Amino acid sequence: MWYCLPMKRIGVALVCAVLAVAALTAWQWPYALNMLRYAQKGWITTVDTAVDAPDATRVYAPLAKVSGAANSTPLPRDPQITAYAPHFAEVTAYADTMQSYALLVWSKGALVIEHYGKGLDARIRPDSASMHKSVAALAVGAAIGRGDIAGLDAPVGAFIPEWRADARGAIKLRDVLGMAAGLAPTSNEGGAFSQSNRFLAGLFADDILLTRPQIAPPGTAFAYRNFNTQLLGLILERATKQPYAKFLSTAVWQPMGGSDAYVWLQNPEGTPRTYTALMAGAEDWVRIGLLILNRGRVGETQVIPADYIDAMLTPSTLYANYGFQVWLARPHLPMRYYNPARPGLGSPAREPWGTDDMAFFDGVGGQRVYISRSEELVIVRLGVARADWDDSTLPNMVLKSLKSATNP
């Protein structure tokens, strides 16, 4: 009789499980089964798990490799990088205070700061969060340059046949890039089975994406939403007839001389997340910033059309601090809201920017790539997501230290 109590417990648990499964509606069944499949394989289905991991490739799965260049070499370091170090002591101390994994600063042709957190080095590949959005936009520019996409005014219906019969097919690519597609947000109703949670979990995300109704004429209202960038990924795969990671590799990553990176997939069928979780080394984020700085050019090769890069940095008529999947410092906002029509989540920049032509990639809690053409400057910060991140503090400290280092 020693086994009676355990068996009774198992029986109660089994009854509870049967009742829970029976309560699922028909559309919830496949979602629940896929969650079980993910759990069985040990795959991660939520962003929160690895957002603060120095190397998210060891946590997220499944992944798709963005193969780097066979001849990838380290970026040039300024010959005075060691001599400059005392001038940047305040900057690196601030980076450590903010729990940064990596801080790299490129100025006028070379790295002048290369600083990693304790025990870390250039091999880390943390979750970039929404900085991936800016990379997805660069991939769109590469597809336009190669002729896979006709241009910014191409209608979405040319790539999404599911929408050709209704008004959504007339949405222009520029509207999606500018977060102005006019599509309804995902619903938070339903707890664990809400549209928002299912989308973030990556299960049936494309079904949720493709059933977004239109609630505003395209190009008339700014709404920062993850699924706009996920739509860009779907357009890219259909336009190029290649998996996203493969196209990103051949069209952007290898031409810029990057090392291997990784994209977190939504499912084992290979659907990529294009709005978050591109895992790349800090030097490759500098290279991405240099694509913006140099108007899409790497050496003698025009990787992305220069006019497309200019369009990325052109302020939206709907929100002057946004371009195409890139944020802009001008005009200065002490508090920048992601959706200004419904202020809530935002990021402060308490001090005026040291240069007002700063553009930047924004990932949750201070994942940043800052670019200033006037200063020939790229700043990369990767690290723990901080609720107290202030956007103008680090760039202003870097500009001040650069002036001190080069004009002692």
N, C-alpha and C positions, 0 to 999 in steps of 0.2 A: 504493500500500500504506500510505499515511500514515494511513488511517482504520482499519486493522486493530486496533490496540491499543484505541482507544476503543470500537469495536464489540464487542471481546471483553469489555471491562468491562461494557458495557451488557447483553451476553448473560448474563454471570454474575449481574448484579443481577436480570435478568428471571427467571432460573431460581430464584434465591433467593425472589423475590416469589411466584412460582407455587407453590413448595413451602410457603411460609408460609401462603398462602391455602388450599392444599389441606389444611393441618393444622387449619383451623378446623372446628369442629363445626357442625351445622346451626343451633343457636341463636346461635352466635358470628358467623355470616355477616352478618345484618342489623345487628348492633352495629358490626362492622368497617366495613361499607359506609357507615353513618351517620357514623362518625368521619371517613372520607374525604370525605364530603359537607361536613361542618363545616370540615375543613381547607381544602377547595377554596374555600369562601366566606369564609375568614378568620375564622370564628367561634371564640370561646373556649369551651372545654368544661370547664375546670377552675378552681376557685375561686382557687388560689394565684397565678395570673397577675396579677390586678389588685387583690389584697387591700391592697397598699400604694400604689395609684395615687390621687393627690389627686382626680382625676375619672375614676371607673371607667366612666362612660358612653362614654368614648372608647376603651375597651378591650373591655368585654363586648358581646356580641351573640349572638342577637337580643334586642331590648329591647321592652318595652311601656310606653307613656307613661301615667303617672298624672297626668291633667290637673289643674292647679291652679285656684284661684279666679280668675275674670276680674278681680276687684277686689282681688287680694292686695296687701297693703301691708306695709312693714317693721314689725317689732315696736317698741313704744315703748322708747326709751332713757331711763334715769334722767337728769334734768337735771344731776345731780352726777357723771355717769360720768367726765368728765375729771378732776374734783377727786379722785375716788376712786382713780384710777390708781396713785398712789404706794403706797396701802395694799395694792394687789393685785400689786405688783411681784414678790413672791416667788412668787405663784401663776402669773403669766404666764411667769416664768423657768422654773419647774418644767414648765409645758406645753411650752416650747421644748426643754428637756432631754429630755423624753419624745417629741420629734419629732411634736408635735401639729400637725395642719392647722388645727384650729379649737377654740377654747375660748369658750363662751358661758355666762354665768351670769345667770339671772333671779331677782330677789329682790323680793318684795312689790310686784309690779305692773309691773316694768320690767327691762330688761337693765342690769346694772351692770358686766359685763365683756363685751367683744367683741374677741377677740384671734385673729388668724390667723397662720399660719406665713409665713415670708419668701416674698414673691412670690405669696401666695394671698389670696383674698377670699371673699365670701359666695357666689360662683358655683360653688364646688367641690361635687362630689357624690361623695364616696368610697364605697367598699363598706362598708355598715353591718354586714355579716356577720350574726350571730345576733340583733342588735337587731331584725331584721325579724320574728322570732318574736313579739315583744311587739306589733308593729303588726298582725300577722295576728290576734292575739287580740282587739285592739280592733275589727277588722273583723267578727269573729264577734259581738261585743257589738252592733255596729250592725245586723247581720242579725237578731239577736234583737229589738232594739228596733223594727225594721220589720215584724216578724212573719214573716220568711222562715224562721226557725228557731223552734220552739216554746219552747225554753228549754234550760237546762243539762242537764236529764235526758233530752233527746231522744236516742233510740237511733241509733247510727251507721247501722244498717240502713235507716233512713228515707231516707238520702241515698246509700247505697252498696248498690244492689240485689245486687251480686256477693256480699255477705256475709249477705244475709237468711236464707239457708238454713242458716247455721251459727252458732256461739256468738259470733262476732265482731260480728254484727248487733246484739247486745244491749249492746255497749260504749256507754257514755254519753258525750255530748259533754264533760262535765266531766272524765271520765277522760282524754280526749285532751288537753284543755287543761292538765291537771295532770301530764302525762308519765306517766300510769299506765294506758295502754291494755292492757298485758300482751302486746304483740306481740313476736315474736322479732327480735333485731337482724339486720342484714344481715351476710352472711358475708364474711370477708376472704380466703377461699381462692380461688385461681385467678389470682393476679397481676393483670395489667391487665384481665382479664375477670371479676374478682371482683364479687359483688353490690354491695359497698361502692363500688368504683370506678365501676361502671356507674351507680349511683344518683347519685353526685356529679357524674358527667359529664353527667347529665340525659337520657341516652338510654334510653328504655323505663323511666324511673323509676317511672311509675305502675304498670306491670306488676309491678315489684319490690315496690312498696308494697302492691298489692292481693293479692299472694301471701304476705304475712307471716303465718305461722301464729301462733296464740295459745299462749303458753307459761305464762301466769299469769292468774288471774281478774282482770278489770278492777277497778281501784281498790284493788289490794292490794300493788303494788310500784312504786316510783318508778324510772324509767329515762329519763334525758335522751337523746332520740334525734331526729335531724333529721326522720326520716320521720313522727313524730307531728305536727309542724307542717305538713309537706307534706300530710298527711291533712286537716288543717284547711282548707287551700287548696282541695282537691278537694271537700270538703263545702260550702264557700262557693260555689263555682262551680255546683254542682248545686242547692243550695238557692235561690240568687238567680237562676239561669238567666242569669248574666252572666259575662263574663270577669273574672277577679280584679282586674286593674288598673282596669277600668271601674267595678266596684263600689266598690273602695277610693277611687277618685276622687270619685264622687258621694255616697258615704255617710260618708266621713271627711275626705278631703283638702280638698275644696272647702268643706264646712261649717266647717272649722277655719281657713280662709283661707290654705292652703298654696300654694306655687308648684309648678311642674311637677316631678315626680319620675319615676323609672323603675324598672321591675321587670325583672330578668334572666329571660328565658324558657328553659325546658329544651330547646325544639326549635322549629322554624319553624311547627309546628302551633299554637303559642301556649300551651303548658302552662307556667304560671308556677312559679318557685322561690319558695316562701313561707317557707322556713326561713332564707334568706340573701339578700344582694345586693339590698336595696332602696336605691336611690341617691337621696338627698335632701339638700337644703341644710341647713346647721347651724341656721338659724332655724326650719326646719320640724321639726327634731328637738326644739327648744324647744317648739313648738306641740303636738307629740305628748305631751311631758312635761306640758304644761299641761292636756291632756285628763285625765290621771291626777290631777293636783293639784286640778282643779276638778270632779272626779267626773263627767266626761263632758260638761260644759257649756261652751259657747262663747258668751259674752254672754248673751243671753236664750234661746238655742237649746240644747236637750238633745240632743246629737249621739249619745251612747251612754248607755243607762240607768245611773243612779247606782248602783243596787244591783249591776249587773254590774261596774262599776269596783271597788266594795267587794269583790266576790267575787274579782277579779283579785289583790287585795292581801291576801286571807285566807290565812294559812299553811296549807300542805298538812299533813294528819295524817300523811303518809308522809315528808315532808321539810319541816321548819319554815321553811327558808330559801327556799322556792319557793311561788309562788301559781299563777296561770294565765299561763304564759309570761313571768313577771316574777320577778326575784330579790328577796329581802328581807334586810335587814341584821341583823334580830333573829331568833334570838340570835346574838351575835357569834361568828364562827368565825375563828380565826387563819389557817386554811386551809380554803377552801370547795371541796369536790370536786363536779364536775358529776354524777358518779354515786357517791354515798357508799358504796353496797354494794360497789363495786369501785374503791377509791381509786386514782386515777392522775392524769389531767388535772384541774387545779384552779387557783384564783386566791386569792392571799393577801390578808388584811386584817389586817396585823400590829398596828395600833393599834385599840383600841375605837373605834367610830364616835362622832362628835361629837353625833349624834342617832340614836336607835335606831329611828325610824320611816322610815328611808331605804328606798326601793324603787328598783330600777334595772334597766335594759335592759343586757344583756351581749352584746357582740360581741367576737370574738377579739382578744386583745392590747390591750385598753383602749378599744375603741369603747364608749362609755357614755352613757346618759342617767340621771342621778340625780334622784330626786324626794323631797322631804320636805314633807309638808303642814304640820307644826308650824312649820317655818321659812319656809313659803311660797317654796320654793326649787326651781329646776330648774337642773341643771348638765349641759352637753353637751360631751363631748370626742370629737373625731374625729382620727385620725392613724395613723401607722405602727404596725403591730401589734407590741407590745413583750412579750417573754417575761418581763420584770421588772415588769410592771404590778402595782401594789398597790391594792386597791379602796378602802381607807379614807383613803389619803394625800391625794388631791386634794380630796375633800369636806371633810375636816377642815381643810385649809389654807384653803379657801374660807370656811368658817364662822368661822375665826379672823380672817381678813382682813375679812369683813363686820362683825364686831363692832368691829374697829379703825376701819373707815371710818365707821360710823354712830355710834360713841361715842368720838370722838377725845379 
